[in-house]
Amino acid sequence: MTKDDCDFRDSNRSSIDNTLRKSSNGREYQLIYKVAPVYPAKAKAAGIAGNVVLKVGIGTDGTVKEAVATSGDPMLTQAAIDAVRQWRYQPPLLNSKSVEVDSTVTIEFHLHNRIQ
């Protein structure tokens, strides 16, 4: 029997403990807490897969203050946004002072057929 299964990854496939994200200025920020997106049932049933690219605003406390889709299938974008809004980063520093930064995150949604 064949069953659809899903897998999703952010653009950096390293573990949560050492994942770094690059900001628009090329600096990297450490992701310290990550929530995986839930694959939308309607998108999964329709066979929709692909990347969602988000512009992410990281606050001085490391929380995601804003997440806006810049590309991706509309059936997948909200799931990516909902997950990334829960992410936490090591607070970004500039000259030893916490600052707000913008970053880009890519979430990959994949469908797999597996025989069970």
C-alpha positions in Angstrom: 0.0 0.0 0.0 1.3 3.5 -0.8 0.9 6.3 1.6 1.7 10.0 1.2 4.0 11.3 3.8 5.4 14.8 4.2 8.8 16.2 5.2 9.8 19.8 5.6 13.1 21.5 6.2 14.4 25.0 6.5 17.1 26.0 4.1 19.8 25.2 6.6 19.5 21.5 7.4 21.6 21.5 10.5 20.3 20.7 14.0 18.4 23.2 16.1 21.4 23.6 18.5 23.7 25.0 15.8 21.5 26.3 13.1 22.4 29.8 11.8 20.3 32.1 9.7 21.8 34.8 7.4 20.3 38.3 7.6 20.0 40.6 4.6 23.4 42.2 5.6 25.1 38.8 5.6 25.4 38.3 9.4 24.3 35.0 10.9 21.9 34.6 13.8 21.6 31.4 15.9 18.2 29.7 16.0 17.7 28.3 19.5 14.1 27.1 19.3 12.3 25.8 16.2 8.8 24.6 15.5 8.2 22.5 12.4 5.4 23.6 10.1 2.3 21.4 9.8 1.8 20.3 6.2 -1.7 21.6 5.3 -4.0 18.7 4.6 -5.6 20.3 1.5 -2.1 21.0 0.0 -1.0 17.4 0.8 -4.2 16.0 -0.8 -3.7 18.2 -3.9 -0.1 17.0 -4.2 1.3 20.5 -3.6 4.9 20.8 -2.6 7.6 23.4 -2.8 9.5 26.2 -1.1 8.1 29.1 0.9 10.5 32.0 1.3 9.8 34.3 4.3 11.1 37.7 5.2 11.5 37.5 9.0 11.9 40.4 11.4 13.8 39.3 14.6 13.3 41.5 17.7 15.9 42.6 20.2 14.8 39.7 22.5 15.2 37.1 19.7 11.5 36.6 19.0 10.1 36.7 15.5 8.2 40.0 15.3 7.2 39.6 11.7 7.1 36.9 9.1 5.9 37.7 5.6 5.8 35.3 2.6 7.8 36.7 -0.4 7.3 33.6 -2.5 5.6 30.2 -2.4 2.4 28.4 -3.0 -0.5 30.2 -1.2 -1.7 26.8 0.2 1.7 26.4 2.0 2.5 30.0 3.0 0.4 30.3 6.2 1.7 27.0 7.6 5.3 28.3 7.2 4.4 31.7 8.7 2.6 30.1 11.7 5.6 27.9 12.4 8.3 30.5 12.0 6.5 33.0 14.2 7.1 30.6 17.1 10.9 30.4 16.4 13.4 32.0 18.8 16.8 33.2 18.0 19.8 34.1 20.2 19.2 37.9 20.5 21.1 39.6 17.7 23.9 41.9 18.9 25.7 44.8 17.2 28.6 46.4 19.2 27.4 44.3 22.2 23.9 45.9 22.1 20.7 44.0 21.1 19.3 45.1 17.8 16.3 44.2 15.5 17.3 42.5 12.3 15.7 41.2 9.1 16.4 37.7 7.8 15.2 35.4 5.1 14.1 31.9 5.8 13.2 29.2 3.3 10.9 26.4 4.3 10.8 23.3 2.0 7.6 21.2 1.9 8.0 17.7 0.4 5.6 14.9 -0.4 7.0 11.3 -0.4 5.4 8.0 -1.4 6.4 5.2 0.9 5.3 1.6 0.8 4.1 0.2 4.1 
